Amino acid sequence: MPKHKIDPNNWIDLYSDYLFNYTITRVNDRDLAKDLIQETFFAGLKSMKNFKGEASERTWLISILKRKIIDYYRKINSNKAKAEVRIKYNSDTESEGDWLEERVADPFDKTAEDTLENEELGEAIYSCLEKLPEKHAAVFKMKTIEGMDTETICNELNITASNLWVIIHRARTAMATCMEKNWF
């Protein structure tokens, strides 16, 4: 019997923020990230019958999203054999591994401006994190930056899932306000 169940009615509430954060770091375009997540949800709906329950629902959606990102880069990359991308695959029930896929622009082909902008963004994020209450900052880091699942965070911090979602909502709102003032 499968360990995990699938419930598409909760995908947006449970996974959209995580999938967006995952995607935006890989495509660096908000509209494209939203489109890829939407395509992921549609693909998930179409292939629900293939969900075996061996991995968590989030892990399954991430694997679909990774394919969507790869397909996007394959489509725009005219010289497919030029570069490679290494994708880390983590599953709650499986050992860690790498998937090696050809394509994508060279990740080392960054300008000094890109590097400086990333450093400034990181500094702004951590500066805003320091302004949050300690528990809010901890929950934000664990959920949004480290991508930990709800159950693990709740167990570690000895809070309920409802409390976690209230804290993460407040933390994200405060972070968004702070980032608008200090970064944009």
KERO-992854 format. One record per residue: x, y, z of N, C-alpha, C, O, CB in turn; chain; residue number from 0. Coordinates in Angstrom, 1 decimal. Glycine has a CB too. Layout:
# residues N
 n_east n_north   n_up ca_east ca_north  ca_up c_east c_north   c_up o_east o_north   o_up cb_east cb_north  cb_up kette  nr
      X       Y      Z       X        Y      Z      X       Y      Z      X       Y      Z       X        Y      Z     A NUM
...
***
This chain:
# residues 184
 n_east n_north   n_up ca_east ca_north  ca_up c_east c_north   c_up o_east o_north   o_up cb_east cb_north  cb_up kette  nr
    0.8    -1.2    0.0     0.0      0.0    0.0    0.9     1.2    0.0    1.9     1.3    0.8    -1.0      0.0    1.2     A   0
    0.6     2.2   -0.8     1.4      3.5   -0.9    1.4     4.2    0.4    0.3     4.3    1.1     0.9      4.4   -2.0     A   1
    2.5     4.8    0.8     2.6      5.6    2.0    2.0     7.0    1.9    1.4     7.5    2.8     4.1      5.7    2.4     A   2
    2.1     7.6    0.7     1.7      8.9    0.5    0.5     9.0   -0.4    0.3     8.2   -1.4     2.8      9.8   -0.1     A   3
   -0.4     9.9   -0.2    -1.6     10.2   -1.0   -1.4    11.5   -1.8   -0.6    12.3   -1.4    -2.9     10.2   -0.1     A   4
   -2.3    11.6   -2.8    -2.2     12.8   -3.6   -3.5    13.6   -3.5   -4.6    12.9   -3.6    -1.9     12.5   -5.1     A   5
   -3.4    14.9   -3.3    -4.6     15.7   -3.1   -4.4    17.0   -3.8   -3.9    18.0   -3.2    -5.0     15.9   -1.7     A   6
   -4.8    17.1   -5.1    -4.5     18.3   -5.9   -5.3    19.5   -5.4   -5.0    20.7   -5.7    -4.9     18.1   -7.3     A   7
   -6.3    19.3   -4.6    -7.1     20.5   -4.0   -6.2    21.3   -3.1   -6.6    22.5   -2.9    -8.3     20.0   -3.3     A   8
   -5.2    20.8   -2.6    -4.3     21.5   -1.7   -3.0    22.0   -2.2   -2.2    22.6   -1.5    -4.1     20.7   -0.4     A   9
   -2.7    21.7   -3.5    -1.4     21.9   -4.1   -1.1    23.4   -4.0    0.1    23.8   -3.6    -1.4     21.5   -5.5     A  10
   -2.0    24.3   -4.4    -1.6     25.7   -4.4   -1.3    26.2   -3.0   -0.3    26.9   -2.8    -2.8     26.5   -5.0     A  11
   -2.1    25.9   -2.0    -1.9     26.3   -0.6   -0.6    25.7   -0.1    0.1    26.4    0.6    -3.1     25.9    0.2     A  12
   -0.4    24.4   -0.3     0.8     23.8    0.3    2.1    24.0   -0.4    3.1    24.0    0.2     0.5     22.3    0.4     A  13
    2.1    24.0   -1.7     3.3     23.9   -2.5    3.7    25.1   -3.4    4.8    25.2   -3.8     3.3     22.7   -3.3     A  14
    2.8    26.0   -3.6     3.0     27.1   -4.6    4.2    27.9   -4.2    5.1    28.3   -5.0     1.8     27.9   -4.9     A  15
    4.3    28.3   -2.9     5.4     29.2   -2.5    6.7    28.4   -2.6    7.7    29.0   -3.1     5.2     29.6   -1.0     A  16
    6.8    27.2   -2.2     8.0     26.4   -2.3    8.4    26.2   -3.7    9.6    26.4   -4.1     7.8     25.0   -1.6     A  17
    7.5    25.9   -4.6     7.8     25.7   -6.0    8.2    27.0   -6.6    9.1    27.0   -7.5     6.6     25.1   -6.7     A  18
    7.6    28.1   -6.3     8.0     29.4   -6.8    9.5    29.7   -6.4   10.3    30.1   -7.2     7.1     30.5   -6.4     A  19
    9.8    29.6   -5.1    11.1     29.8   -4.6   12.2    28.9   -5.3   13.2    29.4   -5.7    11.2     29.7   -3.1     A  20
   11.8    27.7   -5.5    12.7     26.7   -6.2   12.9    27.2   -7.7   14.0    27.2   -8.1    12.1     25.3   -6.2     A  21
   11.8    27.6   -8.3    11.9     27.9   -9.7   12.6    29.2  -10.0   13.4    29.3  -10.9    10.5     28.0  -10.3     A  22
   12.3    30.3   -9.2    12.8     31.6   -9.5   14.3    31.6   -9.4   15.0    32.4  -10.1    12.2     32.6   -8.5     A  23
   14.9    30.8   -8.5    16.4     30.7   -8.5   17.0    30.0   -9.7   18.2    30.2   -9.9    16.8     29.9   -7.2     A  24
   16.2    29.3  -10.4    16.7     28.6  -11.6   16.4    29.3  -12.9   17.1    29.2  -13.9    16.1     27.2  -11.7     A  25
   15.3    30.1  -13.0    15.0     30.8  -14.2   15.1    32.3  -14.1   15.2    33.0  -15.2    13.6     30.4  -14.7     A  26
   15.1    32.9  -12.9    15.3     34.3  -12.7   14.3    35.2  -13.5   14.7    36.2  -14.0    16.7     34.7  -13.0     A  27
   13.0    34.7  -13.6    12.0     35.5  -14.3   10.7    35.1  -13.6   10.2    34.0  -13.7    12.0     35.1  -15.8     A  28
   10.1    36.1  -13.0     8.8     35.8  -12.2    7.7    35.2  -13.0    7.1    34.2  -12.6     8.4     37.1  -11.5     A  29
    7.5    35.8  -14.2     6.4     35.3  -15.0    6.6    33.9  -15.5    5.7    33.1  -15.6     6.1     36.3  -16.2     A  30
    7.9    33.7  -16.0     8.2     32.4  -16.4    8.1    31.4  -15.3    7.6    30.3  -15.5     9.7     32.4  -17.0     A  31
    8.5    31.7  -14.1     8.4     30.8  -12.9    7.0    30.5  -12.7    6.7    29.3  -12.5     9.1     31.5  -11.7     A  32
    6.1    31.5  -12.7     4.7     31.2  -12.5    4.1    30.3  -13.6    3.3    29.4  -13.3     3.9     32.5  -12.5     A  33
    4.5    30.5  -14.8     4.1     29.7  -15.9    4.5    28.2  -15.8    3.8    27.3  -16.0     4.6     30.2  -17.3     A  34
    5.8    28.0  -15.4     6.3     26.7  -15.2    5.6    26.0  -14.0    5.4    24.8  -14.1     7.8     26.8  -14.9     A  35
    5.3    26.7  -13.0     4.6     26.1  -11.9    3.2    25.7  -12.3    2.7    24.6  -12.0     4.5     27.0  -10.6     A  36
    2.5    26.6  -13.1     1.2     26.2  -13.6    1.3    25.0  -14.5    0.4    24.1  -14.4     0.6     27.4  -14.4     A  37
    2.2    24.9  -15.3     2.4     23.7  -16.2    2.7    22.5  -15.3    2.2    21.4  -15.7     3.6     24.0  -17.2     A  38
    3.4    22.7  -14.3     3.7     21.5  -13.4    2.4    21.0  -12.7    2.1    19.8  -12.7     4.7     22.0  -12.2     A  39
    1.5    21.9  -12.3     0.3     21.5  -11.7   -0.6    20.8  -12.7   -1.3    19.8  -12.4    -0.5     22.7  -11.1     A  40
   -0.7    21.4  -13.9    -1.4     20.7  -15.0   -0.9    19.3  -15.3   -1.7    18.4  -15.5    -1.4     21.6  -16.3     A  41
    0.4    19.2  -15.4     1.0     17.9  -15.7    0.7    16.9  -14.6    0.5    15.8  -14.8     2.6     18.1  -15.9     A  42
    0.8    17.4  -13.4     0.5     16.6  -12.2   -1.0    16.1  -12.3   -1.2    14.9  -12.0     0.7     17.4  -10.9     A  43
   -1.9    17.0  -12.6    -3.3     16.6  -12.7   -3.4    15.5  -13.8   -4.2    14.5  -13.6    -4.2     17.8  -13.1     A  44
   -2.7    15.7  -15.0    -2.8     14.7  -16.1   -2.3    13.4  -15.7   -2.7    12.3  -16.2    -2.1     15.3  -17.3     A  45
   -1.2    13.4  -14.9    -0.5     12.1  -14.6   -0.8    11.6  -13.2    0.0    10.9  -12.6     1.0     12.3  -14.8     A  46
   -1.9    12.0  -12.5    -2.2     11.6  -11.2   -2.2    10.1  -11.1   -1.8     9.5  -10.1    -3.5     12.2  -10.7     A  47
   -2.7     9.4  -12.1    -2.8      8.0  -12.1   -1.4     7.3  -12.0   -1.3     6.1  -11.6    -3.5      7.5  -13.4     A  48
   -0.3     8.0  -12.3     1.0      7.5  -12.3    1.7     7.7  -10.9    2.7     7.1  -10.6     1.9      8.1  -13.3     A  49
    1.0     8.4  -10.0     1.6      8.6   -8.7    1.4     7.3   -7.9    0.3     6.9   -7.6     0.8      9.8   -7.9     A  50
    2.6     6.8   -7.5     2.6      5.5   -6.8    2.6     5.6   -5.3    2.4     4.7   -4.6     3.9      4.8   -7.2     A  51
    2.8     6.9   -4.8     2.8      7.1   -3.3    4.1     6.7   -2.6    4.2     6.6   -1.4     1.7      6.3   -2.7     A  52
    5.1     6.4   -3.4     6.4      6.0   -2.8    7.2     7.3   -2.3    8.0     7.2   -1.4     7.3      5.3   -3.9     A  53
    7.0     8.4   -2.9     7.6      9.7   -2.5    6.5    10.6   -2.1    5.3    10.3   -2.3     8.4     10.3   -3.7     A  54
    6.8    11.6   -1.4     5.8     12.6   -0.9    5.3    13.3   -2.1    5.9    13.4   -3.2     6.4     13.6    0.1     A  55
    4.1    13.9   -1.9     3.5     14.7   -3.0    4.4    15.8   -3.5    4.5    16.1   -4.7     2.1     15.2   -2.5     A  56
    5.0    16.5   -2.5     5.9     17.6   -2.9    7.1    17.1   -3.7    7.5    17.8   -4.7     6.4     18.3   -1.6     A  57
    7.7    16.0   -3.3     8.8     15.5   -4.0    8.4    15.1   -5.5    9.1    15.4   -6.4     9.4     14.2   -3.3     A  58
    7.2    14.5   -5.6     6.7     14.2   -6.9    6.5    15.4   -7.8    6.8    15.4   -8.9     5.3     13.4   -6.7     A  59
    5.9    16.5   -7.2     5.7     17.7   -7.9    7.0    18.4   -8.3    7.1    18.9   -9.4     4.8     18.7   -7.1     A  60
    8.0    18.3   -7.4     9.3     18.9   -7.7    9.9    18.1   -8.9   10.6    18.7   -9.8    10.3     18.8   -6.5     A  61
    9.8    16.8   -8.9    10.4     16.1  -10.1    9.7    16.5  -11.4   10.4    16.5  -12.4    10.2     14.5   -9.8     A  62
    8.4    16.7  -11.4     7.7     17.2  -12.6    8.2    18.6  -12.9    8.5    18.9  -14.1     6.2     17.3  -12.4     A  63
    8.4    19.5  -11.9     8.9     20.8  -12.2   10.3    20.8  -12.7   10.6    21.6  -13.6     8.8     21.6  -10.8     A  64
   11.1    20.0  -12.2    12.5     19.9  -12.7   12.5    19.6  -14.2   13.3    20.1  -15.0    13.3     18.8  -12.0     A  65
   11.6    18.7  -14.6    11.5     18.3  -16.0   11.0    19.5  -16.8   11.5    19.7  -18.0    10.5     17.1  -16.2     A  66
   10.1    20.3  -16.3     9.6     21.5  -17.0   10.7    22.5  -17.2   10.8    23.1  -18.2     8.4     22.1  -16.2     A  67
   11.5    22.7  -16.1    12.6     23.6  -16.2   13.6    23.1  -17.3   14.1    23.9  -18.1    13.3     23.8  -14.9     A  68
   13.9    21.9  -17.2    14.9     21.3  -18.2   14.3    21.5  -19.6   15.0    21.9  -20.6    15.1     19.8  -17.9     A  69
   13.0    21.2  -19.8    12.4     21.3  -21.1   12.5    22.8  -21.6   12.7    23.0  -22.8    10.9     20.8  -21.1     A  70
   12.2    23.7  -20.7    12.3     25.1  -21.0   13.7    25.5  -21.6   13.8    26.1  -22.6    12.0     26.0  -19.8     A  71
   14.7    25.1  -20.9    16.1     25.4  -21.3   16.5    24.6  -22.6   17.2    25.2  -23.4    17.1     25.0  -20.2     A  72
   16.0    23.4  -22.7    16.2     22.7  -24.0   15.7    23.5  -25.2   16.3    23.6  -26.2    15.7     21.3  -23.9     A  73
   14.5    24.0  -24.9    13.8     24.7  -26.0   14.5    25.9  -26.4   14.6    26.3  -27.6    12.3     25.0  -25.6     A  74
   15.0    26.7  -25.5    15.7     27.9  -25.8   17.2    27.8  -26.2   17.8    28.7  -26.7    15.5     28.9  -24.7     A  75
   17.7    26.7  -25.9    19.1     26.5  -26.1   19.4    25.9  -27.5   19.0    24.7  -27.7    19.8     25.6  -25.0     A  76
   20.0    26.6  -28.3    20.2     26.1  -29.7   21.3    25.1  -29.8   21.3    24.2  -30.7    20.5     27.3  -30.7     A  77
   22.2    25.1  -28.9    23.3     24.2  -28.9   23.2    23.3  -27.7   23.9    23.5  -26.7    24.7     25.0  -29.0     A  78
   22.4    22.3  -27.8    22.0     21.4  -26.7   23.2    20.7  -26.0   23.2    20.5  -24.8    21.0     20.5  -27.1     A  79
   24.2    20.3  -26.8    25.3     19.5  -26.2   26.4    20.4  -25.6   27.4    19.9  -25.2    25.8     18.6  -27.3     A  80
   26.2    21.7  -25.7    27.2     22.6  -25.2   27.5    22.6  -23.7   28.6    22.7  -23.3    26.9     24.0  -25.6     A  81
   26.4    22.4  -22.9    26.6     22.5  -21.5   25.7    21.4  -20.8   24.9    20.8  -21.4    26.2     23.9  -21.0     A  82
   25.9    21.3  -19.5    25.2     20.4  -18.7   24.6    21.1  -17.5   25.1    22.1  -17.1    26.1     19.2  -18.3     A  83
   23.6    20.4  -16.9    23.1     20.9  -15.7   23.0    19.7  -14.7   22.5    18.6  -15.2    21.7     21.6  -15.8     A  84
   23.4    19.9  -13.5    23.3     18.8  -12.6   22.2    19.1  -11.6   22.1    20.2  -11.0    24.7     18.6  -11.8     A  85
   21.2    18.2  -11.5    20.1     18.4  -10.7   20.1    17.5   -9.5   20.3    16.2   -9.7    18.8     18.2  -11.5     A  86
   20.1    18.0   -8.3    20.1     17.2   -7.1   18.7    16.7   -6.9   17.7    17.5   -7.0    20.5     18.1   -5.9     A  87
   18.5    15.4   -6.7    17.2     14.8   -6.5   17.2    14.3   -5.0   17.9    13.4   -4.6    17.0     13.7   -7.5     A  88
   16.3    14.9   -4.3    16.1     14.4   -2.9   14.7    13.9   -2.7   13.8    14.5   -3.2    16.4     15.6   -1.9     A  89
   14.6    12.8   -2.1    13.3     12.2   -1.8   13.3    11.8   -0.3   14.3    11.5    0.3    13.1     10.9   -2.7     A  90
   12.1    11.9    0.2    11.9     11.6    1.6   12.3    10.1    1.9   12.7     9.7    3.0    10.5     11.9    2.1     A  91
   12.1     9.3    0.9    12.2      7.8    1.1   13.4     7.2    0.3   13.7     6.0    0.5    11.0      7.1    0.7     A  92
   14.0     8.0   -0.5    15.1      7.4   -1.3   16.4     8.1   -1.0   16.4     9.2   -0.4    14.8      7.6   -2.8     A  93
   17.5     7.4   -1.3    18.8      8.0   -1.1   19.0     9.1   -2.1   18.4     9.3   -3.1    19.9      7.0   -1.2     A  94
   20.0    10.0   -1.7    20.2     11.2   -2.5   21.0    10.8   -3.8   21.8     9.8   -3.8    21.0     12.2   -1.7     A  95
   20.8    11.5   -4.8    21.5     11.2   -6.1   21.5    12.4   -7.0   20.9    13.4   -6.7    20.9     10.0   -6.8     A  96
   22.2    12.3   -8.1    22.2     13.4   -9.1   21.7    12.9  -10.4   21.8    11.7  -10.8    23.7     13.9   -9.3     A  97
   21.0    13.8  -11.1    20.5     13.5  -12.4   21.4    14.4  -13.3   21.4    15.6  -13.1    19.0     13.7  -12.6     A  98
   22.0    13.9  -14.3    22.8     14.7  -15.2   22.1    14.9  -16.5   21.7    13.9  -17.1    24.2     14.1  -15.4     A  99
   21.8    16.1  -16.8    21.0     16.4  -18.1   21.9    17.3  -18.9   22.6    18.2  -18.4    19.6     17.0  -17.8     A 100
   21.9    17.1  -20.2    22.6     18.0  -21.1   21.7    19.2  -21.3   20.5    19.2  -21.2    22.9     17.4  -22.5     A 101
   22.4    20.4  -21.5    21.9     21.6  -21.9   22.0    22.7  -20.9   22.9    22.6  -20.0    20.5     21.5  -22.2     A 102
   21.3    23.8  -21.1    21.3     25.0  -20.2   22.5    25.8  -20.4   23.6    25.3  -20.8    21.2     24.6  -18.8     A 103
   22.3    27.1  -20.2    23.4     28.0  -20.3   24.4    27.7  -19.2   24.1    27.2  -18.2    22.9     29.5  -20.2     A 104
   25.7    28.0  -19.5    26.8     27.7  -18.5   26.5    28.5  -17.3   26.5    29.7  -17.3    28.1     28.1  -19.2     A 105
   26.4    27.8  -16.1    26.1     28.5  -14.8   27.3    29.4  -14.4   27.1    30.3  -13.6    25.8     27.5  -13.7     A 106
   28.5    29.2  -15.0    29.7     29.9  -14.6   29.8    31.2  -15.5   30.7    32.0  -15.3    30.9     29.1  -14.7     A 107
   28.9    31.3  -16.5    28.9     32.4  -17.4   28.2    33.6  -16.8   27.2    34.1  -17.3    28.3     32.1  -18.8     A 108
   28.7    34.1  -15.6    28.0     35.2  -14.9   28.9    36.4  -15.0   30.1    36.3  -15.0    27.7     34.8  -13.5     A 109
   28.3    37.5  -15.1    29.1     38.8  -15.1   29.3    39.2  -13.7   28.7    38.7  -12.8    28.3     39.9  -15.9     A 110
   30.3    40.1  -13.6    30.6     40.7  -12.3   29.3    41.4  -11.7   29.1    41.3  -10.5    31.7     41.7  -12.3     A 111
   28.5    42.0  -12.6    27.3     42.6  -12.1   26.3    41.6  -11.5   25.7    41.9  -10.5    26.6     43.3  -13.3     A 112
   26.2    40.4  -12.1    25.3     39.3  -11.6   25.8    38.9  -10.2   25.0    38.8   -9.3    25.3     38.1  -12.5     A 113
   27.1    38.7  -10.1    27.7     38.3   -8.8   27.4    39.3   -7.7   27.0    39.0   -6.6    29.2     38.0   -9.0     A 114
   27.7    40.6   -8.1    27.5     41.7   -7.1   26.0    41.7   -6.7   25.7    41.9   -5.5    27.9     43.0   -7.7     A 115
   25.1    41.6   -7.7    23.7     41.7   -7.4   23.3    40.6   -6.5   22.5    40.8   -5.6    22.9     41.7   -8.7     A 116
   23.8    39.3   -6.7    23.4     38.2   -5.9   23.9    38.4   -4.4   23.3    38.1   -3.5    24.0     36.9   -6.4     A 117
   25.1    38.9   -4.3    25.7     39.2   -3.0   24.9    40.3   -2.2   24.6    40.1   -1.1    27.2     39.7   -3.1     A 118
   24.5    41.3   -3.0    23.7     42.4   -2.4   22.3    41.8   -1.9   21.8    42.2   -0.9    23.5     43.5   -3.3     A 119
   21.7    41.0   -2.8    20.4     40.4   -2.5   20.5    39.5   -1.2   19.7    39.6   -0.3    19.9     39.5   -3.6     A 120
   21.6    38.7   -1.1    21.8     37.8    0.0   21.9    38.7    1.3   21.4    38.3    2.3    23.0     37.0   -0.2     A 121
   22.7    39.8    1.2    22.9     40.6    2.4   21.6    41.3    2.8   21.3    41.4    4.0    23.9     41.7    2.0     A 122
   20.7    41.7    1.8    19.4     42.3    2.1   18.5    41.3    2.8   17.8    41.6    3.7    18.8     42.8    0.8     A 123
   18.5    40.0    2.3    17.7     39.0    2.9   18.1    38.8    4.3   17.2    38.7    5.2    17.8     37.7    2.1     A 124
   19.4    38.6    4.6    19.8     38.3    5.9   19.7    39.5    6.8   19.4    39.3    8.0    21.3     37.8    5.9     A 125
   19.8    40.7    6.3    19.5     41.9    7.1   18.0    41.9    7.5   17.7    42.3    8.7    19.9     43.2    6.3     A 126
   17.2    41.6    6.6    15.7     41.6    6.9   15.4    40.5    7.9   14.6    40.6    8.8    14.9     41.4    5.6     A 127
   16.1    39.3    7.7    15.8     38.2    8.7   16.2    38.6   10.1   15.5    38.2   11.0    16.7     37.0    8.2     A 128
   17.3    39.4   10.3    17.7     39.8   11.6   16.7    40.7   12.3   16.6    40.8   13.5    19.0     40.5   11.5     A 129
   15.8    41.3   11.5    14.8     42.2   12.1   13.5    41.4   12.5   12.7    42.0   13.2    14.4     43.2   11.0     A 130
   13.4    40.2   12.1    12.2     39.4   12.5   12.4    38.8   13.9   13.5    38.7   14.4    12.1     38.2   11.5     A 131
   11.3    38.6   14.6    11.4     37.9   15.9   12.1    36.5   15.7   12.0    35.9   14.6    10.0     37.6   16.5     A 132
   12.8    36.1   16.7    13.7     34.9   16.6   12.9    33.7   16.0   13.4    33.0   15.1    14.2     34.5   17.9     A 133
   11.7    33.4   16.5    11.0     32.2   16.0   10.5    32.4   14.6   10.6    31.4   13.8     9.8     31.9   16.9     A 134
   10.1    33.6   14.2     9.7     33.9   12.9   10.9    33.7   11.9   10.7    33.1   10.8     9.2     35.3   12.7     A 135
   12.1    34.2   12.3    13.2     34.0   11.5   13.6    32.5   11.3   14.0    32.1   10.2    14.4     34.8   12.1     A 136
   13.5    31.8   12.4    13.9     30.4   12.3   12.9    29.6   11.4   13.4    28.8   10.6    13.8     29.7   13.8     A 137
   11.6    29.9   11.5    10.6     29.2   10.7   10.8    29.6    9.2   10.8    28.8    8.3     9.2     29.6   11.2     A 138
   11.1    30.9    9.0    11.3     31.4    7.6   12.5    30.7    7.0   12.4    30.2    5.8    11.5     32.9    7.6     A 139
   13.6    30.6    7.7    14.8     30.0    7.2   14.6    28.5    6.9   14.9    28.0    5.8    16.0     30.1    8.2     A 140
   13.9    27.8    7.8    13.7     26.4    7.7   12.8    26.1    6.5   13.1    25.1    5.7    13.2     25.8    9.0     A 141
   11.7    26.8    6.4    10.7     26.5    5.4   11.1    27.1    4.0   11.0    26.3    3.0     9.4     27.1    5.8     A 142
   11.5    28.3    4.0    11.7     29.0    2.7   13.1    28.8    2.1   13.2    28.6    0.9    11.3     30.4    2.8     A 143
   14.1    28.9    3.0    15.4     28.9    2.5   15.9    27.4    2.4   16.5    27.0    1.4    16.4     29.7    3.4     A 144
   15.7    26.7    3.5    16.2     25.3    3.5   15.2    24.3    3.0   15.6    23.2    2.7    16.5     24.9    5.0     A 145
   14.0    24.7    2.8    13.0     23.8    2.1   12.6    22.6    3.0   12.1    21.6    2.4    13.5     23.3    0.8     A 146
   12.6    22.8    4.3    12.3     21.7    5.2   10.7    21.5    5.1   10.0    22.4    4.9    12.7     21.9    6.6     A 147
   10.3    20.3    5.4     8.8     20.0    5.3    8.2    20.4    6.7    8.9    20.6    7.7     8.5     18.6    5.0     A 148
    6.9    20.6    6.6     6.1     21.1    7.7    6.3    20.3    9.0    6.5    20.8   10.1     4.7     21.3    7.4     A 149
    6.2    19.0    8.8     6.3     18.1   10.0    7.6    18.2   10.7    7.6    18.2   11.9     6.0     16.6    9.5     A 150
    8.7    18.2    9.9    10.0     18.3   10.5   10.2    19.6   11.3   10.7    19.6   12.4    11.1     18.3    9.4     A 151
    9.7    20.7   10.7     9.8     22.0   11.4    9.0    22.0   12.7    9.4    22.4   13.8     9.3     23.2   10.5     A 152
    7.8    21.5   12.6     6.9     21.5   13.8    7.5    20.6   14.9    7.5    21.0   16.1     5.5     20.9   13.4     A 153
    8.1    19.5   14.5     8.7     18.6   15.5    9.9    19.3   16.1   10.2    19.3   17.4     9.2     17.3   14.9     A 154
   10.7    20.0   15.3    11.9     20.6   15.8   11.6    21.8   16.7   12.3    22.0   17.7    12.8     21.1   14.6     A 155
   10.6    22.6   16.4    10.3     23.8   17.1    9.2    23.6   18.1    8.8    24.5   18.9     9.9     24.9   16.2     A 156
    8.6    22.4   18.2     7.5     22.0   19.1    6.3    23.0   18.9    5.8    23.5   19.9     8.0     22.0   20.5     A 157
    5.9    23.1   17.7     4.7     23.9   17.3    3.8    23.1   16.5    4.1    22.1   15.9     5.1     25.3   16.6     A 158
    2.5    23.6   16.4     1.5     22.9   15.6    1.7    23.4   14.1    2.3    24.4   13.9     0.1     23.1   16.1     A 159
    1.1    22.6   13.2     1.1     23.0   11.8    0.4    24.3   11.6    0.8    25.2   10.8     0.5     21.9   10.9     A 160
   -0.7    24.5   12.3    -1.5     25.8   12.2   -0.6    26.9   12.6   -0.6    28.0   12.0    -2.8     25.7   13.0     A 161
    0.1    26.7   13.7     0.9     27.8   14.3    2.1    28.1   13.3    2.4    29.3   13.0     1.5     27.4   15.6     A 162
    2.6    27.0   12.7     3.7     27.2   11.7    3.2    28.1   10.5    3.9    29.0   10.1     4.2     25.9   11.2     A 163
    2.0    27.8   10.0     1.5     28.6    8.9    1.2    30.0    9.2    1.3    30.9    8.4     0.3     27.9    8.3     A 164
    0.8    30.3   10.4     0.6     31.7   10.9    1.9    32.4   10.9    2.1    33.5   10.4    -0.2     31.7   12.3     A 165
    2.9    31.7   11.5     4.2     32.3   11.7    4.9    32.5   10.3    5.4    33.6   10.1     5.1     31.4   12.5     A 166
    4.8    31.5    9.4     5.4     31.7    8.1    4.7    32.8    7.3    5.4    33.5    6.6     5.4     30.4    7.3     A 167
    3.4    32.9    7.4     2.7     34.0    6.7    3.2    35.4    7.2    3.5    36.3    6.5     1.2     33.9    6.9     A 168
    3.3    35.5    8.6     3.7     36.8    9.1    5.2    37.1    8.8    5.5    38.2    8.5     3.5     36.7   10.7     A 169
    6.0    36.0    8.8     7.4     36.2    8.4    7.5    36.6    7.0    8.3    37.5    6.7     8.2     34.9    8.7     A 170
    6.8    36.0    6.1     6.9     36.3    4.7    6.4    37.7    4.4    7.0    38.4    3.6     6.1     35.3    3.8     A 171
    5.3    38.1    5.1     4.8     39.4    4.9    5.8    40.5    5.4    6.1    41.4    4.7     3.5     39.6    5.7     A 172
    6.4    40.2    6.5     7.4     41.1    7.0    8.7    41.2    6.1    9.2    42.2    5.9     7.9     40.7    8.5     A 173
    9.1    40.0    5.6    10.2     39.9    4.7   10.0    40.7    3.4   10.8    41.4    2.9    10.6     38.5    4.4     A 174
    8.8    40.5    2.9     8.4     41.2    1.6    8.4    42.7    1.8    9.0    43.5    1.0     7.0     40.8    1.1     A 175
    7.9    43.2    2.9     7.9     44.6    3.2    9.3    45.1    3.4    9.7    46.2    2.8     7.1     44.9    4.5     A 176
   10.1    44.4    4.2    11.5     44.8    4.4   12.3    44.8    3.1   13.1    45.7    2.8    12.2     43.9    5.4     A 177
   12.1    43.8    2.3    12.8     43.7    1.0   12.4    44.8    0.0   13.3    45.3   -0.7    12.6     42.3    0.4     A 178
   11.2    45.2    0.0    10.7     46.3   -0.8   11.4    47.6   -0.4   11.8    48.4   -1.3     9.2     46.4   -0.7     A 179
   11.6    47.8    0.9    12.3     49.0    1.3   13.8    49.0    1.1   14.3    50.0    0.8    12.0     49.2    2.8     A 180
   14.4    47.8    1.3    15.8     47.7    1.3   16.5    47.2    0.0   17.7    47.3   -0.2    16.3     46.9    2.4     A 181
   15.7    46.6   -0.9    16.3     46.0   -2.1   15.8    46.5   -3.4   16.5    46.9   -4.2    16.0     44.5   -2.0     A 182
   14.4    46.7   -3.5    13.9     47.1   -4.8   14.0    48.5   -5.0   13.6    49.0   -6.0    12.4     46.7   -4.9     A 183
***
